[in-house]
Amino acid sequence: MPVKKELRKKIRTMLAAIPANQFASMSQTVCALLFDLPEYQTANVILTFLSSPTEVDTAPLVLRAWQERKKVLAPKIGWEQRRLMPVEIRSLTEDLRITAMGVREPANGIPIPVPMIDLVIVPGLGFDANGNRLGRGQGFYDRFLAHPEFHGVACALAFECQVVEEVPTGPLDRRVDMLVTEKKTRHFTTGK
């Protein structure tokens, strides 16, 4: 079994090889499949990552959620506390900043209480058939999903090429409830 570092490198190389127009088209398809799901339709408060150029584009999701009068949150990283804080956003261009790690996040904003969140859109480099997730290695989403007051649904967005046979896991790793790719939606039993 490849170690996490090797698997991350392999998946990053695959993602970098996808032509921009195909990447955009696949992102649209992933979001369209998500919009049809009851987990999205019934969610009033959605926490989503703000995508980097090598992740499924979450802009269509954010724009559609706003049109449907849903509250959209984005993660703001508290490096000192090593935690992710859900903060409401009302624009994809204003009041955002780029962190030292190259991640877009809210520049300001008031954290929203965790129990209010219905759906968390989780990023990841790789996923397997059991809902295990290979993140960037900082553990922010694992800690958030383990929060005792989080009772919503954890849904990952990815491309089919990011689904691997097995993601190496440790005791602190948290699985997702569902995974939406451009090909299909997978539901997992996470035992929350």
N, C-alpha and C positions, 0 to 999 in steps of 0.2 A: 504494500500500500504506500503510495507516495506521501511524503510529509506535506504538511499544509503549505509550506513555502514553495515547494516545487509545483504543487497543484495550482497555487495562485498564479505563478509565472506562466504555466501552460495555458490557463484560461485567459489571462490577459493577452497573450499572443494571439489566441483564436479571435478574441473580440476586436483586437486592433486590425485584423485581416478583413473584417466585414466592411464592404464599401458603404460610404456615407448614406447614399440613397436607400440602400437595402436596410441599413440600420434604422433609419427614420421610418420606413414602411413597417418593419417588424415591431418597432415601438408602438406605432399606431394600432397594430393588430393586438398586441398585448393589452393595451388600454381598452380597446373595444370589447375584448373578452371579459375584462374586469367589470366594465359597466353593466354587463348582462347578469352578473352574479348577485344573488340576494344579499350576500354579505356587504357588498358595496351599496346596493340600493337602499338598505335599511339603516346604513350608517349615517349619523348626523355629524359626528366629529371624527375627522380623519387625520392621522399623523402620517406624513409622507416624507421620504428623503427627497432632497433637491438634487436631481441627477447630475452626474459628471458626464463628460463626453463618451465614456466607455460603459455607461449604464443605460438601461431602458429609460427613455425620456419620459419623465413624470409630468412635464408641462401640460399635456392634454388632460391628464387626470386632474390636476389642480384647477385648470380652467373650467372643466365640466362640473367639478364639485362646487365651484363658486356659482356657476349658472343655476345649479340645483339648490342653492342656498345652504349648502353644507359648510360647516366650519372647518377650515384647513389649517393644520399645524405643521410646523417643520422643526426638526431637532436642532437645538442649540447645545453645543458641547460645553460642559463645565469641566475643564481639564483638571482643576484642583480637586474637585469632588469625584472626578472620573465617572461622571454621569451625563446622561442625555436629558435635556429639559425640553418638553414639548411647548412651543411658543406659536401663537396664532400669527399667520401671515395674511396680508391682503393685497400683495403685489409680488410679481416674479422679478421685478426690476429695481424696486425701491426698498430701502431698509434691509438689504441683504449685504453680507460681506463674505469674502473668501478667507478661510482659515489658513494657518500655516501648512496644514495637511492638504490644501487645495480643495476643501469642501465648502460649498455654499451653505450659509446658515443665516438665520435672522440676526441682524445687528443689535436689535433691541427687542422689547416685548415682554409681556407678563406670562410666566409659565401657566399652563392650563392644568388643573388637577388630573392626575392619571385615571381615576375612575370614570371620568367623562369621556374617555377615548373609546370609540366603538371599533375602529379599524386602524391597524398600523401597517403601512406599506414599508416592507423591510427590504433593504438592499442586500446584495451578496454577490460574491464572485462565482460560487458553485453551490449546487444543491444535489441531494440524492433522493432515491425513491422512498425514503423514510421521513423526509422533511428536514433532514440535517442540513445546516447552512455553513458555508465557508465564507466568513466575513473578511474584513481587512486586517484583523488581528488585534484590534484595540479592545474589543469586548463590550462596547457601549450598548449595542442592541441586545446582547445576551443579558446584560444587567437590567436593561429596561424591561424586557419580556419576562424576567424573573420577579419583577416588582409585585409584591403581594396584592396591591390594589388594581393591577391591570387585569381586566376580565374580558377585554375585547378580542378580536380576531387578528392574528398575525399573518399577513399575506405577503409573500415575496413576489416580485416581478423580475423575470429573467428571460433569456433566450434559451431555446432548446439545446443549443450547443454548450450551455453552462450546466446542464444536467449530467452528472457523472455517476459512475457505478457506486462509489462510496466516498463520503466526506469523512475524514478522520475527525473524531470528536473527543472532547474532554469533559470532565464533570461539570464545568460551568457553561458549556455550550447549550443553547436553547434551540429547539426545533421550531419551525413555522407550522401554522395550521393548514396553509394552502400555498400553492405555487402556481402562478399564471405565466405561461410562455406564449409565444406566437402560435403554437400548435395545439395546446390544450391546458386545461385546469386540473391540477391534482389536489385532492383533499387528503390530509393526513390525520391520524389519531395521535394527538400529542400528550394526552393524559394530564391535562392541566387540572 
